[in-house]
């Protein structure tokens, strides 16, 4: 009886700590059925359900505990690396940029599944015009606004830092600054990348580049996000 009680307490603790966030799909299908929202982290042999897309277009995210990303099989583990590699924007190779020494993984895409079949991809952005750049940043230009991604971190951490990096594209030298204001929880986190300034490169060489980006994590709500789906 004591073991059963302990197990119940642990289960309630896990359920109580689950993070639930909601959003609304901009382009639901007519007559759409309820679908699972899932991710498939590199290294695992299975997908992980992180929410539901309701028939009315409501998105309900319930992040599982970090133990869902672990396996007893050493050959089936989430492929994680240093935290700095999990960010879309980072200052690699810059001596003044000091990132927390924890393991993390960039998790994308966020997918839709219906009856066990891969059915679509979700794009969380503040404007539809950002999607083309997210799909192919080499040929499409970014625009000012925010896009959102998931990362997995092995343990809770904070990161409050500004860093600068330089990239050269033919004759264009792009100096970029990234401002991190992050309080990450162990497990999944929604990261908001806000492009504040853009460097206009020679379009004959490459697309324009974000030159000032604010990086924060979402903790309480998904207000302001436009959720677009591409269906398959």
Residue, then its C-alpha position, 0 to 999 in steps of 0.5 A: x500500500x505504501x508503494x502504491x501511495x508513493x507511485x500515486x504521488x509521483x504520478x500526480x507530481x508529473x501531471x501537475x508539472x505538465x505545461x499546457x499552452x493553447x493557440x488557434x490555427x489560421x488555416x484549418x481544413x474544412x471538415x477537419x478531424x482531430x489530430x495529434x501534434x507530435x515531434x520526432x527528436x533525432x535519435x529516438x525510434x518513436x514520435x512523442x505526442x505533445x498535444x492535440x489539434x482539435x476539429x475547430x482549429x484549437x491547438x492544445x500543447x501539453x509538454x511531457x516530462x523530460x523523462x519522455x526523451x530518455x530511453x533505457x536503450x543507449x542506442x535510442x537516445x535523443x541526439x543532444x549537444x551543447x546548448x549553444x548548438x540548439x539555438x537558431x542564432x548563436x555566436x559560435x567561435x566568439x570568445x566573449x559568448x559563454x553559454x551554459x554547459x548543459x545538453x540540448x537539442x533543436x526540435x523540429x519540425x512540429x508535425x501533425x498526425x492523423x491515425x498514425x499517419x504523418x499529415x502536416x507541419x506547423x509554422x508558428x510565426x507572427x506573419x505568414x510572410x516569414x514562412x518562405x524564409x524559414x523553408x529556404x533562407x538561402x533564396x528568400x529574404x527574412x522580414x521583421x517579426x517573430x518565429x518560434x521553435x522548440x528546444x529540449x534541454x536536459x536541465x533547467x538553466x538561465x541565459x541573459x547575454x548579448x553577443x555579436x558575430x560576423x559573417x562574410x558573403x562575398x563583399x558583404x560583411x554582416x555584423x549581427x547581435x543576439x540578445x538572449x533573455x532565457x529562463x529554460x525549464x528541463x524538457x521542452x521550451x518554446x523559443x521566440x526569435x524576434x528579428x528586429x533589424x535586417x542587413x540587405x546584402x547583394x541579392x545576386x549573391x545571397x538573401x538578406x540576413x537578420x542582423x539584430x535578434x532578440x531571443x526569449x522563451x515562452x512561459x505562460x501563453x501563445x498570444x500573438x502567434x499565428x499558427x499555419x499548417x501545411x498539409x500532406 
